[in-house]
Amino acid sequence: MTSVQSILLAVPALLASFGAVADIQQRIIGGVESSIDRWPSMAALVAASNGTATLYQRQFCGGNLIDERWVLSAAHCFFQEDTLTSGWTQIPAEAIRVVLGTDNLLDDAEELVVTNIITHPDYEPGNNSSPNDIALIELANTSEVPAARVNTGSIATGTEAVVMGWGATRYDPFTQEPSNFPTFLREVEVPVVSNSTCNASSSYSGLITSTQMCAGEQAGGKDSCSGDSGGPLMIEENGEYVQAGIVSFGNGCALANYYGVYTRVSSFVDWIDDYVGNGISGSGVPSGGSDNRDKSDGLGAGFIGLYAMLLLAGLLRGRRPGKSYRSKP
């Protein structure tokens, strides 16, 4: 049997393995079921497919629509380690799709084509605590979904924030394995914690920089987790929710003294605006929640190259122990 035949025979098993991946993907801990009506700009990032796997099986990170053609996410969602060279490869845009307008990953929903993935030039692939963990996803077409605004100023310690995603509802600190994966979007309220508290010797011991922020309870129990990576941390400003952070990493999930670490969006406003180019004002997400979009029937995402499929499948299993990113393993 040729090597090419062996690879092609492995493809059905690879697609089937997405189901196994779903058994270990990670969702919000200590939260409640949420709704796309409440968070209309919330996006699910999924692997492109030939139509044989559900959104639930293909979801690996989150994102947030901040302009009609731009989704904000985490840079680490788009890099895969090359085991042969010990280097890192950025996942090609054609290997992923963006899903808007659904809170249930078992529903049919339109999968939006991505034309470009822009990661911050100072992001360090493989550095699990890189302070530049931010990326922009450019959509092929504009979206009618109302975009969220981003925070551009300082945030007071103790501010109540909300983080959401399709990540784990349980985390075992001994095995470092997440579990319990509902298909519905979930959210949890967490207070913003000062960087000095987050940098205490009992916590991250000086690791957190000014371009990062922390949120969570000192006692633990409420947190984002792997699979929530790239999703938004939202705070209320003048009657509407704006994006303050991007889910990045943490030491485990929901552990005492170890808060969730987020990319501080206000530190990257100029960089974002270089690409989005309109002041990234968005249209805001009313505190009461509203949804004025149409949900559409699922569209075939198209078959991606075998290279991209294998690359993305590797990403979905890429959880690291200790201080780890929060993309799906």
N, C-alpha and C positions, 0 to 999 in steps of 0.2 A: 504494500500500500504506500502511495506517495505521501509526502508530508502535507501537500495541499489537500489530498483526500482526507487525511486525518483531521486537519483543521476544519474542513467543511462538515465532517461528521460530528465534530464537537459543538457546532453552532446550536443545534436543537437542545443539547444538554445545557449549553450556556444560557439560552433563553429560559429554559425550565428552571435554572438555578436562581433566576430573579425571584421566584417564589420563596426559595430558601433565604434569600437576602431579606425579604420582607419580614421573616421571623426574627431577625436581629436588628432591624432598624429602630431608630430611637425618636421618642416624642417627648413633648412638654411634661415635666414632672411636677406634681402637686397642683395641677390646674384643673380647668373645666373645659367641656366641649364648647367650641366657639362657632362662629358663623361668618361666611363671606359677606353677608349683609353688614356685619359690624366692621369687617376689615376688607373692604372691596379691592384695595391695592395689593393684597397678599398674593404672592406667586409661588407656585410649585415648580421646581426645576426637575425635569425628568430626562432619562435617557431616550434618545430617538429610537424608534422601533419600527418593525415591519407590521405591527398591529397584533402580535400574538401575546403581548404582555400588557397588563393593566397599568394605569397611572400609579396605583399603589405599589406595584412591584418595581416600577421604574424610577420612582421619586428618590432623589439623593440629597437635595438641599432646598432651601427656601430663598426667597427674594422679595423685593418690594418695588412696585411700579412707582417711579418718581417723575416720569414724563411720559408722553404718549408713545414714545419709542424706546424708553430706557428703563431697565430694571437694575436696582442696586442689590448687590450680593457680596459674598466673601470670596476673596481671591483663592483661598485654599480649596474651594469647591472644584476648581478647574485645573488642578495639577495632579499628575499621577507619577509615582516613582518608577523609574526604569531600572529594574533589578539587574540588568546586564551591565549598565554603565554607572549605576549608583547616582545617576542624575535625575532630573525632573523634567517632564514633558507636559506642556499645556494642552488640555483637551481641545480639539478643534470645535469651532462653533457648530458645524453640521452634526456633531454627535449629541447635541442636546436640544430640547424644546422647552418653552416656557408655557405654563398653564395658568390662566387667569379665570376668575369667575366661578370657581368651584371650591367647596369646603370638604367634599367627600371624594376621595381618590378612587372610589369604585364607580363614580359617575362618568359618563362620557363628557368630554369637554374639548374645546378647540385647543390644539397644540400649536403654539406660535413658533414660526421659524426664526432662528437666530442667525444674524449675519456677522456679528463681531463680538468677541469677548475681550474686554480691556481690563487687565489687572494692573494694579499700581506698580510703577517701575521699581519701587524700593521694597516691594514684598519679597520675602526670602522663602522660596519653596522648601519644605522640609523643616523649617523653624516653627515649631508648634506654638510659639508665642509671638510670632512676627507682629510688630506694631503697625504694619501697613496692610492689614488683611481686608482689602476692599477691592471690588471689581464692578464694572459696568457691563451690562448685557444689552447689546443693540438689537432691536427687533426688526425684522424685514419690513413689517407694515405697522402703521399706527394702531393703537388700541383705543377703544372708546371707554375703557374702564377709567374711573376717576383716579388720577394719580395723587399720591400723598406728598405733602410738603416735608422738607427736612429741617431739622433744628440747626440754627446757625449761631447760637449763643451758648452761654454757660448754663449749667443745670445744677440746681441746689441739691445738696445731700439730703436724702430722705424723700425726694420726689418719687411719687408712685409711678411706676412704669409698667407697661404690659408687653410681654413677649409671646409670640405665637409660632406655631409650626406643626409639622407632622413628625415630631420626635418622640423618644421613649417616655413612658409613664412610670418606669421603674428602672433602678440602676443598682447592681450588686457591687458594693465597694471591694469585695474580696476577689471576685472573679473579673471585675472591671467589665462586666457584660450588662448591656441594657436589655430590657424585655418589655412586653405588653405594648402592642402597636395598634391602636384604633385607626380606622380609616378616616375619621373626621378630624378637621382642624381643631387644635386645642390652644388655650391661652392660659397664662398665669400672671398675676400681679406680683411684682418684685420691687422693693425700694432701691433707689440709686444709692450706692455706697461711695464714700470718698476714696480717692486713690490712696491716700495715706492709710486708711483702714485696710484697703485691699493689699497694700504693700507691707503690712505688718509681718513680723517674723512668724506669727502663727498662721499666716495666709500665704501670699505669693512672694513675700520677702524681697521686695524691691524690683520685681519683674515687670510690673505694670508701668507703662509710659504715659505721657500726657495725651497721646493720640488714642488711648484706650480708656475705657470706663468699666466699672463693675456694678453689678446689681444682684440682689438676693438677700436672704436672711442669714444672720450669723449662725443660727441653729440649724440651717439647712432645710431641706424638705420642699423647697420651691426653686425651680431652675429650668433653664433650657437644657437640652442635651444633644448628643450627636443625632444627626438627622434634621435638627433645627438650624444647622449652620446656614448663614447667609440671610436668614430671616430678620425681620425688623424688631427693634426695641422701641416702643412708641411711648411718648409722654403727651400730656394734655397741655395745650397752650391756647389761651383765648377761645375756649369752646370747641377746639378741634384737636385731633391727634396728629402729631408730627413725628417723623422718625429721628430718634436720637442716637441709636446704636445699631450695629450689625452683629448677630450672633457669631462669635469667633471660637473661643476655646474655654476650657475649664479643667481643673484637677478633679476628675470624676464628674459626677453630676449631683447637685443638691446635697453635697456633703457639708457638714458644719465647718465654718471658717473659710471655706473655699467658694467664693462667689463666682457667678458667671461673668466671663470677661467678654466685652463687646468692643468693636471698633467704634471710636467716637466720631460720628458723622461730621460734626461741626469742624473738625480738624482738616477735613478734606473737601470743604465746600468749593474752594477755588479749583481744585483738581477735577471735581465733578463738573463744574460749570464750564471748564475748558472743552468738554465733550458735549454736554447737554445744551449749553449755549443760550439758555433763556432765563438764567437766574434761578433755575430749579425751584420755581415757586410752587409747582404742583397745583392741585385744586383743593387740597385739604381733605381730611376724613372727619366728618362731623362726629362729635362725641357720642351722639345718640345712634350713629351708624345709619348708613343708607346704601342702597344698591340700585343704580339706574342703568345697569348694563343688561344686555341680552345674553343668556346662556345659549351656546350653540351646540349642535350635535358634534360628536367627535369626528375629527378629520384624520385620515391616515397620515402618519408622520413620515412615511417613506422609509426605505431601507437605507441605513447608513453603512459606510464601509466596514469591512470586517475588522480592520485595524481599530477604528473608532469604537466599535462595539466591545472588543476585547479590552481596550483601554478603559472604557467607562465601567465595565464589569469589575475591573481591578480596583477602581476608585470606590465602588460600592462596598468593597471589603476592606477598605484601607484604614480601619480604626487603629489608633496607636494607644498604648497604655499610658498611665500617668497623666500629665498635662496634655490633653488631647483635643484636637479639633472636634467640631460637632457636626461634621458631615456623616452621612450614613456609612456604616462599615461595609 
